[in-house]
Amino acid sequence: MGAKDDVRRRTLELLWKDARRPARGPQRGLTAEGIVEAAIGLVEAEGLAALSMRRVAQELGVGTASLYTYLPGKAELEALMLDAVALDDTLPHEWPGDWRAKVEAWARSDWEGFREHPWVLQLVAAAPFPGPNAIRWLDSALRALEDTGLSEADKMAVVESVDAYVRGQARLSLDTREPDADESRERDAALAGLIDFTDYPALLKSLQSGVTPYAADRFEFGLQRLLDGIATLIPTP
């Protein structure tokens, strides 16, 4: 078994088994849950780049070795952190309304959550280990589509497609800083003196109609068009 396979096995065991109590020498008052909570507090304050076993130990006021009696390493800690924040206060199927209202609600909730806690997006890519909370969320998202008449394969495809859209838009919004009004005016004035927009007739037509690039609510527009497409798959009574 390779090193990556060993990390994967240990991580899944930590997530799914009662393996969080060390067999030897526990630090008094220290728990895996407390370690995870301290780690989340650290990255909320300083970003994911600040995360290390040493820094978490400092936050807890213990030696780094104490953490290793509870968690094998940073990879396992990241997986536990991600699972700890995998659930909102309201699960997808618990939102009111029909399937579309439920999907809209959880998509918007996740969108806001990713934007408020950008480190989660980084961990989603770095620690793809499904824990109990992540599985509970997936089960709930599928339950939100129970009354649609969609096949099981289509239900899963809907959940994965909406989730991918939300993550992608959240990542794009975090990677692209929107200029303020003064910056936009200065940019547009500079471009007007540099570009002959007659070379770009379709763009010129949009600009002359008053449209400003990237000013619309791209997330909401895309979400509604995605759900419109999903609606065409749902059998009508």
C-alpha positions as MATLAB code, in Angstrom:
seq = 'MGAKDDVRRRTLELLWKDARRPARGPQRGLTAEGIVEAAIGLVEAEGLAALSMRRVAQELGVGTASLYTYLPGKAELEALMLDAVALDDTLPHEWPGDWRAKVEAWARSDWEGFREHPWVLQLVAAAPFPGPNAIRWLDSALRALEDTGLSEADKMAVVESVDAYVRGQARLSLDTREPDADESRERDAALAGLIDFTDYPALLKSLQSGVTPYAADRFEFGLQRLLDGIATLIPTP';
ca = [
       0.000    0.000    0.000;
       1.381    3.404   -1.004;
       1.704    6.458    1.217;
      -1.338    8.127   -0.358;
      -3.435    5.000    0.155;
      -2.346    4.883    3.774;
      -3.363    8.518    4.336;
      -6.710    7.855    2.655;
      -7.381    4.825    4.854;
      -6.428    6.624    8.078;
      -8.505    9.648    7.153;
     -11.624    7.644    6.394;
     -11.210    5.714    9.632;
     -10.989    8.980   11.585;
     -14.105   10.279    9.880;
     -16.218    7.169   10.234;
     -14.946    5.186   13.216;
     -14.685    6.043   16.892;
     -10.945    6.324   16.435;
     -10.491    9.815   17.806;
      -9.469    8.757   21.331;
      -5.755    7.983   21.566;
      -4.596    4.697   22.992;
      -1.791    6.328   24.934;
      -0.872    9.463   26.805;
      -3.797   11.840   26.083;
      -3.353   15.507   26.956;
      -5.781   16.372   29.740;
      -8.784   18.274   28.379;
      -7.715   17.860   24.745;
     -10.055   16.251   22.186;
     -10.035   15.787   18.424;
     -13.123   17.980   18.239;
     -11.295   20.714   20.148;
      -8.321   20.445   17.823;
     -10.595   20.794   14.794;
     -12.363   23.790   16.350;
      -9.037   25.500   17.036;
      -7.849   24.796   13.495;
     -11.018   26.302   12.028;
     -10.621   29.373   14.203;
      -7.048   29.752   13.008;
      -7.862   29.626    9.290;
     -10.874   31.907    9.760;
      -8.547   34.503   11.252;
      -5.397   34.032    9.158;
      -6.261   31.938    6.112;
      -5.465   28.373    5.147;
      -1.786   29.146    4.575;
      -1.398   29.601    8.330;
      -2.570   26.067    9.096;
      -0.017   23.672   10.544;
       0.003   21.212   13.395;
       2.484   23.450   15.211;
       0.298   26.544   14.902;
      -2.812   24.684   16.050;
      -0.882   23.373   19.041;
       0.151   26.928   19.872;
      -3.473   28.045   19.706;
      -4.362   25.305   22.188;
      -1.387   25.948   24.434;
       0.004   22.422   24.107;
       3.022   20.793   22.555;
       2.775   19.735   18.914;
       3.404   16.102   19.878;
       0.166   16.121   21.879;
      -1.843   16.636   18.685;
      -0.291   13.589   17.062;
      -1.769   11.323   19.728;
      -5.194   12.349   18.418;
      -4.584   12.944   14.700;
      -1.900   11.386   12.484;
      -1.187   14.586   10.583;
      -2.312   17.678    8.727;
      -4.117   15.827    5.925;
      -6.388   14.094    8.410;
      -6.963   17.358   10.274;
      -8.025   19.086    7.037;
     -10.518   16.319    6.269;
     -12.071   16.629    9.732;
     -12.252   20.411    9.387;
     -14.027   20.122    6.052;
     -16.562   17.658    7.374;
     -17.155   19.824   10.431;
     -18.398   22.682    8.224;
     -20.201   20.521    5.647;
     -23.689   21.194    7.033;
     -25.685   24.388    7.243;
     -28.311   24.931    9.910;
     -30.880   23.844    7.308;
     -30.391   20.748    5.163;
     -31.374   20.909    1.466;
     -34.598   18.899    1.827;
     -35.651   20.929    4.893;
     -36.052   24.191    2.972;
     -39.703   25.077    2.270;
     -41.345   24.849   -1.134;
     -41.095   22.557   -4.126;
     -37.920   21.010   -5.533;
     -36.878   24.230   -7.261;
     -37.318   26.373   -4.173;
     -35.285   23.882   -2.146;
     -32.451   23.764   -4.680;
     -32.415   27.558   -4.993;
     -32.225   27.904   -1.217;
     -29.364   25.502   -0.659;
     -27.470   26.835   -3.683;
     -27.690   30.396   -2.370;
     -26.785   29.268    1.141;
     -23.699   27.429   -0.114;
     -22.784   30.387   -2.334;
     -22.790   32.739    0.628;
     -20.979   30.213    2.786;
     -18.136   29.773    0.302;
     -17.761   33.527   -0.084;
     -17.701   34.074    3.681;
     -15.304   31.159    4.295;
     -13.067   30.908    1.187;
     -10.720   28.441    2.840;
     -13.465   25.812    2.536;
     -13.173   25.949   -1.261;
      -9.455   25.286   -0.987;
     -10.015   22.315    1.284;
     -12.726   20.857   -0.954;
     -10.046   20.327   -3.574;
      -7.301   19.319   -1.135;
      -9.199   16.889    1.110;
     -11.765   14.941   -0.949;
     -12.723   12.510    1.789;
     -16.472   12.023    2.347;
     -17.275   12.205    6.037;
     -20.574   11.736    7.900;
     -21.700   15.330    7.474;
     -20.870   15.374    3.757;
     -22.791   12.134    3.215;
     -25.717   13.440    5.226;
     -25.776   16.559    3.041;
     -25.709   14.500   -0.164;
     -28.558   12.299    1.078;
     -30.557   15.418    1.922;
     -29.908   17.018   -1.475;
     -31.201   13.878   -3.192;
     -34.250   13.893   -0.921;
     -35.028   17.426   -2.103;
     -35.633   15.893   -5.552;
     -37.737   12.939   -4.382;
     -41.030   14.140   -5.855;
     -39.678   15.209   -9.235;
     -40.045   11.888  -11.043;
     -36.408   12.077  -12.120;
     -34.410    8.871  -12.390;
     -31.870    8.190   -9.655;
     -29.072    8.897  -12.131;
     -30.622   12.247  -13.075;
     -31.111   13.210   -9.428;
     -27.432   12.634   -8.733;
     -26.488   14.534  -11.891;
     -28.657   17.484  -10.806;
     -27.052   17.632   -7.356;
     -23.546   17.373   -8.767;
     -24.227   19.952  -11.496;
     -25.695   22.537   -9.126;
     -22.938   21.938   -6.586;
     -20.269   22.340   -9.280;
     -21.909   25.538  -10.517;
     -22.038   27.050   -7.031;
     -18.423   26.157   -6.286;
     -17.236   27.457   -9.656;
     -19.022   30.771   -9.317;
     -17.843   31.189   -5.736;
     -14.254   30.491   -6.753;
     -14.529   32.950   -9.653;
     -15.967   35.654   -7.400;
     -13.125   35.186   -4.935;
     -10.461   35.214   -7.643;
     -11.860   38.315   -9.362;
     -12.089   41.501   -7.329;
     -14.846   43.781   -8.575;
     -13.609   47.388   -9.048;
     -15.415   50.155   -7.203;
     -17.263   52.945   -9.046;
     -14.255   55.280   -9.263;
     -11.989   52.510  -10.510;
     -14.566   51.518  -13.124;
     -14.843   55.080  -14.440;
     -11.070   55.470  -14.645;
     -10.710   52.125  -16.390;
     -13.476   52.876  -18.893;
     -12.040   56.316  -19.668;
      -8.605   54.814  -20.276;
      -9.990   52.070  -22.504;
     -12.028   54.568  -24.513;
      -8.811   56.307  -25.495;
      -7.022   53.071  -26.368;
      -9.598   50.913  -28.124;
     -11.504   51.438  -31.346;
     -14.698   49.659  -30.384;
     -15.902   49.612  -33.997;
     -13.586   46.613  -34.310;
     -15.865   44.865  -31.805;
     -19.355   45.555  -33.142;
     -21.294   43.184  -30.882;
     -19.595   44.565  -27.772;
     -20.080   48.127  -29.008;
     -23.808   47.486  -29.434;
     -24.037   46.235  -25.847;
     -22.094   49.203  -24.481;
     -24.201   51.684  -26.419;
     -27.340   50.112  -24.926;
     -26.008   50.867  -21.439;
     -24.805   47.382  -20.551;
     -21.701   47.241  -18.357;
     -19.595   44.057  -18.585;
     -19.641   41.932  -15.444;
     -22.080   44.228  -13.652;
     -25.020   41.792  -13.601;
     -25.738   39.224  -10.908;
     -24.009   36.397  -12.727;
     -24.667   33.868   -9.998;
     -28.431   34.329   -9.927;
     -28.761   34.511  -13.718;
     -26.800   31.290  -14.198;
     -28.606   29.501  -11.382;
     -32.004   30.269  -12.860;
     -30.973   29.129  -16.347;
     -29.530   25.925  -14.900;
     -32.758   25.220  -13.037;
     -34.788   26.041  -16.153;
     -32.883   23.320  -17.972;
     -33.409   20.833  -15.139;
     -37.121   21.607  -15.167;
     -37.391   20.352  -18.756;
     -36.334   16.880  -17.552;
     -39.094   16.633  -14.984;
     -42.191   14.755  -16.198;
     -45.375   16.819  -16.211;
     -48.477   15.319  -14.543;
];
